[in-house]
Amino acid sequence: MKMLSRLLATAIRQGTLELRYPDGVVDVIGTPAEGFPDVAVRFTQNSAAAAIVRDPALGAGEGYMDSRMLVEQGTIWDLVMLVGANTRLENGTFISELGTVGKLRERLKHWRDGHNKRARSKANVAHHYDLSDRLYDLFLDADRQYSCAYFTDPETVGLEQAQLEKKAHIAAKLDLKPGQRVLDIGCGWGGMALYLNRVADVDVLGVTLSEEQLKVARRRAKDAGVEKRVRFELIDYRDVQGPFDRIVSVGMFEHVGLPQYREFFRTCHNLLTPEGVMLLHTIGRLDGPGSTDAFTRKYIFPGGYAPALSEILAASEPNKLLPTDIETLRLHYYHTLQRWYARTVAAKDEIVALYDERFYRMWTFYLAASASGFRYGSQTIYQLQYARDRDTLPITRDYMAEAEARYRAIG
């Protein structure tokens, strides 16, 4: 049995994985099981299998992108889900465990890449968010919400409704009052800012480092006739001038970089009024501090890192932002990514025309691997509500439910 086969055989027990090597050797791992896919993979070069042994995420991702690893039965989604289901976090089963030197090397890379100084932050954002507008139109909802949706019922609720309900869920935690001034850090294409203005009658400043997102957000505000109340600027959050009654940040904290966490929370504290409230929505990890895998770091989110809850609180506590509510959305992003992946596959021809086959394979691997991380791995979503003063918010959570129902009724 080949080295890669031996490695995978230690983890994959349910469902089958057939590995076909260039020299004609065929290894079959696992046992057919209900609910688990049966997948067949063929390597066109021996180097592809060796690369997976060295670094599973990067090796599999690049092998699939470059057609050195072909999925001949099932799909790339089936492959990553098969591996994920057999190595789920709760089982304590892993395909490989880096030695002490390997762990140290990854942590050093993570620390180096996390130093997101201003020029580097803008370049990292442009790497991912300044892709073709058409690409995002093909797999996101109409409002271009490129963050975890909120599924009250994954069986019946579609992506468009789930993203609308995500905005209501977040808005409810801000305890908004008409006329308040809100800062949206990492505003994307403007959907959240426009929503808050529409349902809660607040003024919003959205800031981004993506020039392409800025163009779209400003156009949307003008088309809605609210450009005087919902403004968008190309500016680093560290250069914003306050004060604000509320701060919201959705899907941006992953790009701050661990070394800058304290600076982020210090800046937010200083931008808030004494009665200010903040809602932070971020990808996080369930199993403590770690590092970003090499594939994601190289191809998808350079400088990105999903923090452990302990790392977030260690940075916010010294800056006197008081955590007033913490919610863990465990499976919502899996359901979101599942729908993004399906839309991407349905739009394959157009995505290939926009870029090429290699980009399409990279994007589907990214979405599938991310979904597996939320379904079986350490990934989750944290929503943290902060206040500067403990007396600012009601002492029960009833106000959130009441506001959420009100916003949902508005639609």
Residue pairs with C-beta under 8 A, 6 or more apart in sequence:
1 9
1 27
2 19
2 21
2 25
2 27
2 49
3 49
3 50
3 53
4 19
4 49
4 50
4 52
4 53
5 19
5 27
5 29
7 53
7 95
7 96
8 17
8 19
8 29
8 83
8 95
9 29
10 95
11 83
11 86
11 87
11 93
11 94
11 95
12 29
12 30
12 82
12 83
12 86
13 30
13 31
13 86
14 30
14 31
14 33
14 35
14 36
14 85
14 86
15 30
15 31
15 32
15 33
15 36
15 37
15 38
15 39
15 82
15 85
15 86
16 28
16 29
16 30
16 31
16 32
16 38
16 39
17 28
17 29
17 30
17 38
17 39
17 40
17 41
17 79
17 82
17 83
18 26
18 27
18 28
18 29
18 38
18 39
18 40
18 41
18 73
19 26
19 27
19 28
19 29
19 41
19 43
19 49
20 26
20 40
20 41
20 42
20 43
20 72
21 27
21 43
21 46
21 49
22 43
22 44
22 45
22 46
23 46
30 36
30 82
30 86
32 38
36 82
36 85
36 86
37 74
37 78
37 79
37 81
37 82
38 73
38 74
39 71
39 73
39 74
39 78
39 79
39 82
40 71
40 72
40 73
40 74
41 69
41 70
41 71
41 72
41 79
42 69
42 70
42 72
43 49
43 63
43 68
43 69
43 70
44 67
44 68
44 69
44 70
45 68
47 68
48 59
48 63
48 66
48 68
48 69
49 69
50 59
51 58
51 59
51 62
51 63
52 59
52 60
52 63
52 69
53 59
53 96
55 294
56 95
56 96
57 293
57 294
57 295
57 296
57 369
58 293
58 294
58 295
58 298
60 69
60 80
60 295
60 365
61 295
61 299
61 362
61 365
61 366
61 369
62 68
62 295
63 69
64 71
64 76
64 361
64 365
65 358
65 361
65 362
65 365
66 358
67 357
67 361
71 78
71 79
74 82
75 345
76 361
76 364
76 365
76 368
77 341
77 364
77 368
77 371
79 368
80 365
80 368
80 369
80 371
80 372
81 368
81 371
81 372
81 375
81 376
83 95
83 372
84 372
84 373
84 375
84 376
84 377
85 375
85 376
86 93
87 93
87 94
87 95
87 376
88 376
88 377
89 286
89 287
89 376
89 377
89 378
98 106
106 291
107 291
109 291
109 294
109 297
110 258
110 290
110 291
110 292
110 305
111 258
111 259
113 257
113 292
113 297
113 302
113 303
113 305
114 257
114 258
114 259
114 260
114 303
114 305
115 257
115 259
115 260
116 124
116 255
116 256
116 257
116 259
116 260
116 303
118 236
118 238
120 303
121 209
121 236
121 255
121 257
121 303
122 209
122 236
123 302
124 255
124 301
124 302
124 303
124 304
125 208
125 209
125 210
125 255
126 209
126 210
126 211
127 301
127 302
128 300
128 301
129 146
129 188
129 210
129 212
129 213
130 210
130 211
130 212
130 213
131 212
132 354
132 355
133 212
133 216
134 350
134 354
135 351
135 354
135 355
136 144
136 146
136 189
137 144
138 343
138 344
138 347
138 350
138 351
139 340
139 343
139 344
139 347
140 146
140 340
140 343
141 149
141 159
141 160
141 163
142 160
143 160
143 163
143 164
143 189
143 191
143 195
144 188
144 189
144 191
144 216
145 163
145 166
145 167
145 188
145 191
145 192
146 188
146 189
146 251
147 166
147 188
147 250
147 251
147 281
148 166
148 251
148 281
148 283
148 329
148 332
148 333
148 336
148 381
149 159
149 162
149 163
149 165
149 166
149 332
149 333
149 335
149 336
149 339
150 162
150 163
150 165
150 166
150 169
150 329
150 332
151 157
151 162
151 165
151 332
151 335
151 336
152 162
152 165
154 331
154 335
157 165
158 339
159 336
159 339
159 340
159 343
162 332
162 335
162 336
164 408
164 411
165 408
167 191
167 192
167 195
167 196
167 407
168 199
168 404
168 407
168 408
169 383
169 404
170 192
170 248
170 250
170 279
170 281
170 383
171 195
171 196
171 199
171 200
171 403
171 404
171 407
172 399
172 400
172 401
172 402
172 403
172 404
172 407
173 279
173 325
173 383
173 385
173 400
174 182
174 196
174 200
174 246
174 248
174 277
174 279
175 246
175 277
175 392
175 393
175 394
175 399
175 403
176 182
176 196
176 200
176 202
176 246
176 403
177 200
177 202
177 245
178 200
178 201
178 202
179 201
179 202
179 203
180 200
180 202
180 203
180 245
180 246
181 202
181 203
181 204
181 205
181 243
181 244
181 245
181 246
182 193
182 196
182 202
182 203
182 204
182 205
182 244
182 245
182 246
182 247
182 248
183 204
183 205
183 207
183 240
183 242
183 244
183 246
183 247
183 248
183 271
184 192
184 193
184 196
184 204
184 205
184 206
184 207
184 247
184 248
184 249
184 250
185 207
185 237
185 247
185 248
185 249
185 252
185 268
186 207
186 208
186 237
186 249
186 250
186 251
186 252
186 253
186 255
187 193
187 206
187 207
187 208
187 213
187 217
187 232
188 208
188 213
188 217
188 250
188 251
189 213
189 216
189 217
189 220
190 206
190 213
190 216
190 217
190 218
190 220
190 221
190 230
190 232
191 220
192 206
192 248
192 250
193 204
193 205
193 206
193 217
193 221
193 230
193 232
194 204
194 220
194 221
194 224
194 226
194 230
196 202
196 204
196 248
197 203
197 204
197 226
197 229
197 230
198 410
199 406
199 407
199 410
200 407
202 246
203 229
203 230
204 229
204 230
204 231
205 231
205 232
205 233
205 240
205 244
206 217
206 230
206 231
206 232
206 233
207 232
207 233
207 234
207 235
207 236
207 237
207 240
208 214
208 217
208 232
208 233
208 234
209 234
209 236
211 234
214 232
214 233
214 234
217 232
218 227
218 232
221 227
221 230
221 231
221 232
224 230
233 240
237 264
237 267
238 263
238 267
240 267
240 271
242 270
242 271
242 272
242 273
243 271
243 272
243 273
243 276
244 271
244 272
244 273
244 276
245 272
245 273
245 275
245 276
245 277
246 272
246 276
246 277
246 278
246 279
247 268
247 271
247 272
247 276
247 277
247 278
247 279
248 278
248 279
248 281
249 278
249 279
249 280
249 281
249 282
250 281
251 281
251 282
251 283
252 282
253 264
253 280
253 281
253 282
253 307
253 312
254 282
254 283
254 301
254 304
254 305
254 306
254 307
255 301
255 303
255 304
256 264
257 303
257 305
258 305
258 307
258 311
261 307
261 311
261 312
261 314
261 315
261 316
262 315
262 318
262 319
264 315
265 315
265 316
265 318
265 319
265 321
266 319
268 278
268 319
268 321
268 386
269 319
269 320
269 321
269 388
272 278
272 388
273 388
274 388
274 389
275 387
275 388
275 389
275 392
276 387
276 388
276 392
277 324
277 385
277 386
277 387
277 392
277 393
278 321
278 385
278 386
278 387
279 383
279 384
279 385
279 386
280 312
280 382
280 383
280 384
280 385
280 386
281 381
281 382
281 383
282 306
282 307
282 312
282 381
282 382
282 384
283 306
283 333
283 379
283 380
283 381
283 382
284 306
284 307
284 308
284 309
284 312
284 379
284 380
284 381
284 382
285 306
285 307
285 308
285 378
285 379
285 380
286 308
286 378
286 379
286 380
287 308
287 378
288 308
288 310
289 307
289 308
289 310
289 311
290 308
290 378
291 305
292 301
292 304
292 305
292 306
295 365
295 366
295 369
296 304
296 366
297 303
297 304
299 362
299 366
300 366
306 379
309 326
309 382
312 382
312 384
313 323
316 323
316 384
316 386
320 388
321 386
321 387
321 388
322 386
322 387
322 388
322 389
322 390
323 384
323 385
323 386
324 385
324 386
324 387
324 390
324 393
325 383
325 384
325 385
325 397
325 400
326 382
326 383
326 384
326 385
327 382
327 383
328 380
328 381
328 382
328 383
329 380
329 381
329 382
329 383
330 374
330 380
330 381
331 374
331 375
332 381
333 370
333 371
333 374
333 379
333 380
333 381
334 371
334 374
334 375
337 367
337 368
337 370
337 371
337 374
338 371
340 367
341 364
341 367
341 368
341 371
344 351
344 360
344 363
344 364
344 367
345 364
348 360
351 359
351 360
351 363
352 359
352 360
370 379
373 379
374 380
385 393
387 393
393 399
